[in-house]
Amino acid sequence: MKKYLKRISLLLAVMGCAMTANAQKETKQDGFMKQAFRDMKESAKLQHQIDRANFQAVKLETKAFYEEQKKLSKPSVRTAIEKERMQNELEAANKRVKQAQAKLNELNK
């Protein structure tokens, strides 16, 4: 009987050590899980801020495009812009003509 009790006490001692080790592992895992969830929470907050900023940017870009198109819908403004564009093209063409003429004059000397 004494041998039987010694074996049981030894078995209980080993089981107690094993249970303590498992409890410590779970504590470490709990810390890991808490850290992982904390990281995910911070990441989600940052992503939410990024999404809000992108939404604001698109909203403002759309509004700017709308205002620009609204401005261009007026004939007087559209005509002025078109004249300015044509004037710039004419100046660029005249500059190219002068350069070509100068090159020809140089070659004909």
Backbone torsions as a table, in degrees:
resi	resn	phi	psi	omega
1	MET	NA	-40.3	-179.4
2	LYS	-63.1	-40.0	178.6
3	LYS	-62.2	-40.0	179.8
4	TYR	-64.2	-43.4	178.7
5	LEU	-66.2	-38.6	178.3
6	LYS	-63.0	-42.8	179.9
7	ARG	-64.5	-41.0	178.8
8	ILE	-65.2	-44.1	179.5
9	SER	-64.2	-40.1	177.3
10	LEU	-64.7	-42.4	178.0
11	LEU	-62.8	-43.2	177.9
12	LEU	-64.3	-37.7	178.8
13	ALA	-64.7	-43.8	178.8
14	VAL	-64.7	-42.7	178.8
15	MET	-63.9	-37.9	178.3
16	GLY	-63.0	-42.9	177.9
17	CYS	-63.8	-41.8	-179.7
18	ALA	-64.8	-40.6	179.3
19	MET	-65.3	-39.5	178.5
20	THR	-64.0	-42.4	178.8
21	ALA	-63.4	-42.4	177.7
22	ASN	-63.6	-39.3	179.2
23	ALA	-63.9	-39.2	178.8
24	GLN	-67.4	-39.1	177.1
25	LYS	-61.6	-43.6	179.9
26	GLU	-62.8	-37.7	178.4
27	THR	-63.5	-43.5	178.2
28	LYS	-63.9	-40.9	178.9
29	GLN	-66.5	-38.9	176.9
30	ASP	-60.3	-41.8	178.3
31	GLY	-63.2	-40.9	178.2
32	PHE	-63.6	-45.7	-179.1
33	MET	-64.6	-41.8	178.5
34	LYS	-61.0	-43.5	179.1
35	GLN	-64.4	-41.0	-179.9
36	ALA	-63.6	-44.4	179.2
37	PHE	-67.9	-34.8	177.1
38	ARG	-64.3	-42.7	178.0
39	ASP	-63.4	-42.4	179.0
40	MET	-64.3	-37.4	179.4
41	LYS	-64.6	-45.3	178.8
42	GLU	-64.1	-40.8	178.8
43	SER	-63.4	-41.2	178.9
44	ALA	-65.0	-39.5	177.9
45	LYS	-62.7	-44.9	-179.6
46	LEU	-64.6	-41.9	178.6
47	GLN	-63.4	-37.4	177.7
48	HIS	-62.7	-42.3	178.3
49	GLN	-64.5	-39.9	178.5
50	ILE	-63.4	-44.8	179.8
51	ASP	-61.9	-41.8	179.2
52	ARG	-64.4	-42.0	179.9
53	ALA	-65.5	-41.9	177.7
54	ASN	-63.8	-39.9	178.3
55	PHE	-62.4	-44.5	178.4
56	GLN	-61.7	-41.9	-179.3
57	ALA	-62.7	-45.9	179.7
58	VAL	-64.2	-40.1	179.7
59	LYS	-61.6	-45.9	-179.7
60	LEU	-69.7	-38.0	177.3
61	GLU	-62.7	-40.6	179.1
62	THR	-64.6	-41.8	179.3
63	LYS	-64.6	-41.4	178.5
64	ALA	-63.5	-42.4	178.1
65	PHE	-62.6	-41.8	179.0
66	TYR	-62.0	-45.7	-179.8
67	GLU	-64.4	-38.2	178.5
68	GLU	-64.2	-45.7	179.2
69	GLN	-65.8	-36.2	177.7
70	LYS	-63.5	-41.6	178.8
71	LYS	-64.9	-41.4	-178.0
72	LEU	-73.1	-13.5	-179.2
73	SER	-74.6	-15.8	177.4
74	LYS	-78.5	128.0	-177.2
75	PRO	-59.2	-39.1	-177.4
76	SER	-64.8	-41.5	179.7
77	VAL	-69.3	-44.9	-179.9
78	ARG	-60.5	-41.9	179.4
79	THR	-64.2	-41.8	179.8
80	ALA	-64.0	-42.6	179.8
81	ILE	-66.1	-41.7	179.5
82	GLU	-64.1	-41.4	178.2
83	LYS	-63.0	-42.0	179.5
84	GLU	-62.7	-42.5	178.5
85	ARG	-63.3	-43.3	179.6
86	MET	-65.7	-38.4	178.9
87	GLN	-62.9	-42.6	178.2
88	ASN	-63.2	-41.2	178.3
89	GLU	-64.6	-39.9	179.0
90	LEU	-64.0	-42.3	178.5
91	GLU	-63.6	-41.5	179.1
92	ALA	-64.8	-40.7	179.4
93	ALA	-66.3	-42.8	178.7
94	ASN	-62.8	-37.8	178.8
95	LYS	-64.4	-43.0	178.0
96	ARG	-63.9	-37.3	178.7
97	VAL	-64.0	-44.8	179.6
98	LYS	-62.0	-41.6	179.5
99	GLN	-64.9	-41.9	179.3
100	ALA	-66.1	-40.7	179.2
101	GLN	-63.8	-42.1	179.0
102	ALA	-63.3	-40.1	178.8
103	LYS	-64.2	-42.7	177.5
104	LEU	-63.9	-42.6	179.8
105	ASN	-61.5	-39.3	-179.8
106	GLU	-67.1	-39.0	-179.3
107	LEU	-73.6	-28.7	-178.3
108	ASN	-82.8	-4.8	-179.0
109	LYS	-70.1	NA	NA
